[in-house]
Amino acid sequence: MKKLNLIKPIILICICLLNVRSYTQYLQTDWEYTNSDLSSVTVLEEFDHSARYVFITKHPGFTPDFLNKLYILDNKGQLLLWRNIHIPDFDVLFLNAYYDSEKESVLLMGLGTNVKPFDYNKYNHFVSCWVDDEGKIYGVKTTILDSQMGYRSIRYPEEKDNLKIVISSDFAFIDLNNNVSFFETVFMEIDREAEVRKYTYLPSTEPNCQCLLPSFHSEGYHCPGVVGYNLDNELNIINREIDRITDIFLNADWIPPLLLWINKNCYVWGGDKYLISNTVSSPYNNKLKRGRTAVFTYSTKDYKLSNHEGIGVGLISFISQTMDITADSMIYTGNFEPKVVVAKLNKELEKIWELKFVFEDKKHNVVGIKALSTGGAVIYGYKYPSGLNDMGNPFVVKFDADGGVSNTAEFPVTTIKTYPNPGIGPLQIEIQGMNGDGTLRLFNSQGRNVYVQTGMQNGPNMIDLSDLPAGSYHYTLNHENRVLHSGSWVKM
């Protein structure tokens, strides 16, 4: 009897484990926009007054003109317009954006070079321009920056008046003559017309920082990093935290693994703390393992970790915008490679949900995440066939505030096989895992919906696309106002 009593709980535990593993919680999306361009989305912003979205894509190669394209979508993911962005004599990489409610326009901020042939290592200009929700571009400005190696990153805190910007090189430049490496950082303030008002250039042998936040221990600003920089109100460097409080700073063993990487985002949180997300560079504890996304809070008053949470199982946080927050202080963040994971946390950094994002045979490199005025969010970047990574197609994916699922709901994966692909039509589409009928939508390379087929069901579905012209198409399978699956098809 004793043996039976011991075995019975073990059997029950095994059954429970099998039941949990038979389903995986997946992010259920509202819609996805993509096209056949070889490019990546580099920045995205919302027009709050019209619920439209503007995003910029950039081709991975270097050609003299039209490296960037501007797209505007409505709140259902439908393409309203696109146009080339051409700033004469400049190659520009747009990296950040700011919505101005009074102008009802978005300020696009990027890094540029006028050196020809264009060279990724020569981004030595700050470039800005305004765009409205009809796609009109105006107020283009370029500002040359002190630089020996070029810059890669632009960050700014949420301020309504003047923007305090940090422009950083992201990695060390190796000075072969002196056998040392150094980083470059520019601290800059611009007004609402994007005119530069304050400017400080900092070359340093220490890793640079990416966020400029109000200081908690003096007048001025603090830039979190491995050594930490303190600046006055004119953005002049006062000192480094490692010099100001050496003993405390060096004994805080969590500082290097959580602040070393260069894709962090920062906010003031709760009045006396900083909220930061970043890729963990070396293990800290069971939650914060190398490669996971760390979301944590602390104060420079004592450098004690107030709260922290780890996201994902991958190798890196989202490349540029690692997290964003809603008006009611909800936090969206994520992690990717090999699998994309998106998470939502509350103000106390308690995890509300964490969901995987998987689509067909494509892998997704996520550049950033953007919280929306509706309470949901979008992720954006580029996707590519499994096994390839040098180029892909841009994507924007929207999901609602609960990720499309409740905290207890679990969903099986919906899969689609399309063949022949490429083909001349008809096209056979085999669906598995869908509950009820679905609607197939086909989009051409300009994002225009060119075909709709209702009544799609589990099993084989045959559709005749022989009247469509040759080219690349993107399809979505929709069910109850949600995109269950998407993919690409080539008409020969």
Secondary structure, 3 states (H helix, E strand, C coil): CHHHHHHHHHHHHHHHHHHHHCCCCECCECEEEECCCCCEEEEEEEECCCCEEEEEEECCCCCCCCCEEEEEECCCCCEEEEEEECCCCCEEEEEEEEEECCCCEEEEEEEEECCCCCCHHHCCEEEEEEEECCCCEEEEEEEECCCCCCCCEEECCCCCCCEEEEEECCCCEEECCCCEEEEEEEEEEECCCCCEEEEEEEEECCCCCCCCEECCCCCCEEECCCCCEEECCCCCEEEEHHHHCHHHHHHCCCHHHHHCCCCCEEEEECCCEEEEEEECCCCCCCCCCCCCEEEEEECCCCCCEEEEEEECCCCEECCCECEEECCCCCEEEEEECCCEEEEEECCCCCEEEEEEECECCEEEEEEEEEECCCCCEEEEEEEEECCCCCCCEEEEEEECCCCCCCCCCCCCCCEEEEECCCECCCEEEEEECCCCCEEEEEECCCCCEEEEEEEECCEEEEECCCCCCCEEEEEEEEECCEEEEEEEEEEC
